Amino acid sequence: MGARVAVVARSASTREDAERLGAELFVAAADDDVAAALKAWDGGAEVIVNTTPTNEAPQSALGGIAPT
């Protein structure tokens, strides 16, 4: 579909799967500042899709949205 994909996971244990499936960027939330990593990635994310059952992950990513 032409989208660039970043994956944010709790730990680095899923990095290999994410990259194999096409993730251009992988961020382990336990080790990195999610918002800072997204901002450093070409200015930030344009869309964030949350598939986690908690509010913690999407809240940590909101600061990484690119300005429109």
KEBA-495686 format. One record per residue: residue number from 1; x, y, z of N, C-alpha, C in turn. Coordinates in nm, 4 decimals, padded with zeros to 6 digits. Layout:
N
    i     neast    nnorth       nup    caeast   canorth      caup     ceast    cnorth       cup
  NUM         X         Y         Z         X         Y         Z         X         Y         Z
...
//
This chain:
68
    i     neast    nnorth       nup    caeast   canorth      caup     ceast    cnorth       cup
    1   00.0818  -00.1191   00.0000   00.0000   00.0000   00.0000   00.0864   00.1257   00.0000
    2   00.2168   00.1101   00.0036   00.3062   00.2231  -00.0068   00.3424   00.2915   00.1230
    3   00.2939   00.2418   00.2344   00.3240   00.3047   00.3629   00.4594   00.2584   00.4149
    4   00.5268   00.3485   00.4843   00.6478   00.3120   00.5573   00.6012   00.2671   00.6950
    5   00.6590   00.1606   00.7457   00.6092   00.1001   00.8691   00.7147   00.1019   00.9787
    6   00.6715   00.1490   01.0954   00.7518   00.1402   01.2172   00.6752   00.0520   01.3143
    7   00.7456  -00.0298   01.3861   00.6840  -00.1160   01.4870   00.7367  -00.0756   01.6233
    8   00.6449  -00.0559   01.7167   00.6797  -00.0279   01.8558   00.6342  -00.1475   01.9372
    9   00.7273  -00.2091   02.0064   00.6964  -00.3250   02.0897   00.7538  -00.3019   02.2287
   10   00.7075  -00.3796   02.3234   00.7581  -00.3634   02.4611   00.9055  -00.3952   02.4716
   11   00.9491  -00.4991   02.4024   01.0896  -00.5391   02.4106   01.1411  -00.5745   02.2716
   12   01.2695  -00.5964   02.2631   01.3333  -00.6268   02.1348   01.3099  -00.7697   02.0884
   13   01.2373  -00.8488   02.1646   01.2196  -00.9904   02.1305   01.1448  -01.0121   01.9987
   14   01.0704  -00.9137   01.9511   00.9959  -00.9300   01.8260   01.0591  -00.8550   01.7086
   15   01.1781  -00.7988   01.7311   01.2440  -00.7209   01.6249   01.2608  -00.8013   01.4961
   16   01.3110  -00.9214   01.5059   01.3369  -01.0021   01.3866   01.2091  -01.0244   01.3061
   17   01.0996  -01.0580   01.3726   00.9726  -01.0791   01.3022   00.9248  -00.9497   01.2365
   18   00.9339  -00.8390   01.3079   00.8886  -00.7105   01.2538   00.9677  -00.6736   01.1288
   19   01.0976  -00.6894   01.1333   01.1807  -00.6560   01.0182   01.1552  -00.7515   00.9020
   20   01.1344  -00.8775   00.9314   01.1048  -00.9759   00.8267   00.9741  -00.9410   00.7565
   21   00.8790  -00.8845   00.8310   00.7493  -00.8487   00.7746   00.7483  -00.7090   00.7127
   22   00.8627  -00.6411   00.7120   00.8740  -00.5156   00.6391   00.8867  -00.3893   00.7203
   23   00.9021  -00.3984   00.8504   00.9184  -00.2770   00.9314   01.0495  -00.2080   00.8959
   24   01.0411  -00.0806   00.8695   01.1595  -00.0010   00.8402   01.2266   00.0448   00.9694
   25   01.1455   00.0658   01.0731   01.1956   00.1099   01.2030   01.1365   00.0202   01.3102
   26   01.2182  -00.0177   01.4071   01.1714  -00.0944   01.5218   01.2132  -00.0201   01.6470
   27   01.1178  -00.0007   01.7385   01.1460   00.0672   01.8647   01.1036  -00.0237   01.9792
   28   01.1958  -00.0548   02.0676   01.1641  -00.1316   02.1882   01.1325  -00.0306   02.2983
   29   01.0061  -00.0222   02.3371   00.9619   00.0790   02.4335   01.0300   00.0652   02.5688
   30   01.0710  -00.0542   02.6040   01.1387  -00.0741   02.7325   01.2784  -00.0122   02.7326
   31   01.3359   00.0068   02.6142   01.4733   00.0546   02.6034   01.4865   00.1952   02.5452
   32   01.3852   00.2412   02.4723   01.3961   00.3671   02.3987   01.2777   00.4592   02.4253
   33   01.2968   00.5881   02.4028   01.1901   00.6874   02.4085   01.1150   00.6781   02.2754
   34   00.9928   00.6281   02.2805   00.9155   00.6013   02.1590   00.8930   00.7292   02.0786
   35   00.8469   00.8348   02.1430   00.8191   00.9597   02.0722   00.9454   01.0138   02.0057
   36   01.0570   01.0128   02.0760   01.1828   01.0632   02.0205   01.2275   00.9791   01.9014
   37   01.2121   00.8485   01.9112   01.2514   00.7611   01.8008   01.1658   00.7862   01.6773
   38   01.0357   00.8075   01.6970   00.9474   00.8359   01.5837   00.9784   00.9726   01.5229
   39   01.0021   01.0722   01.6063   01.0364   01.2060   01.5563   01.1672   01.2031   01.4767
   40   01.2643   01.1270   01.5235   01.3933   01.1171   01.4552   01.3818   01.0435   01.3227
   41   01.2765   00.9685   01.3062   01.2527   00.8896   01.1857   01.1800   00.9765   01.0833
   42   01.2527   01.0577   01.0140   01.1997   01.1402   00.9061   01.0890   01.2352   00.9522
   43   01.1023   01.2893   01.0734   01.0097   01.3918   01.1200   00.8890   01.3440   01.1972
   44   00.8671   01.2146   01.2049   00.7563   01.1617   01.2832   00.6617   01.0759   01.2022
   45   00.5741   01.0090   01.2719   00.4764   00.9202   01.2095   00.3571   01.0009   01.1585
   46   00.3009   00.9599   01.0472   00.1808   01.0239   00.9955   00.0554   00.9563   01.0502
   47   00.0649   00.8279   01.0764  -00.0475   00.7504   01.1283   00.0061   00.6543   01.2330
   48  -00.0662   00.6404   01.3426  -00.0310   00.5419   01.4443  -00.1501   00.4485   01.4611
   49  -00.1257   00.3202   01.4482  -00.2291   00.2184   01.4688  -00.1912   00.1426   01.5952
   50  -00.2779   00.1466   01.6932  -00.2522   00.0796   01.8202  -00.3249  -00.0545   01.8234
   51  -00.2505  -00.1600   01.8503  -00.3122  -00.2924   01.8628  -00.2893  -00.3521   02.0012
   52  -00.2507  -00.2673   02.0964  -00.2240  -00.3157   02.2315  -00.3485  -00.3031   02.3186
   53  -00.3574  -00.3845   02.4220  -00.4737  -00.3782   02.5113  -00.4591  -00.2758   02.6237
   54  -00.3537  -00.1925   02.6181  -00.3314  -00.0941   02.7242  -00.3228   00.0460   02.6649
   55  -00.3281   00.1461   02.7504  -00.3145   00.2849   02.7057  -00.1707   00.3329   02.7065
   56  -00.0827   00.2607   02.7723   00.0559   00.3049   02.7880   00.1286   00.3205   02.6539
   57   00.1182   00.2233   02.5667   00.1911   00.2287   02.4392   00.1466   00.3443   02.3505
   58   00.0180   00.3616   02.3276  -00.0194   00.4738   02.2402   00.0113   00.6093   02.3022
   59   00.0030   00.6218   02.4320   00.0351   00.7490   02.4958   00.1822   00.7835   02.4772
   60   00.2686   00.6837   02.4821   00.4117   00.7094   02.4654   00.4460   00.7451   02.3201
   61   00.3595   00.7075   02.2262   00.3856   00.7334   02.0853   00.3269   00.8656   02.0368
   62   00.2315   00.9224   02.1057   00.1637   01.0433   02.0576   00.2580   01.1585   02.0302
   63   00.3615   01.1729   02.1085   00.4592   01.2788   02.0847   00.5403   01.2584   01.9590
   64   00.5292   01.1419   01.8988   00.6047   01.1106   01.7774   00.5284   01.1333   01.6486
   65   00.4105   01.1958   01.6583   00.3334   01.2242   01.5370   00.3927   01.3455   01.4673
   66   00.4045   01.3371   01.3369   00.4589   01.4482   01.2585   00.3595   01.5621   01.2536
   67   00.4088   01.6849   01.2577   00.3174   01.8002   01.2437   00.2594   01.8020   01.1027
   68   00.1364   01.8449   01.0938   00.0734   01.8498   00.9607   00.0667   01.9894   00.9066
//
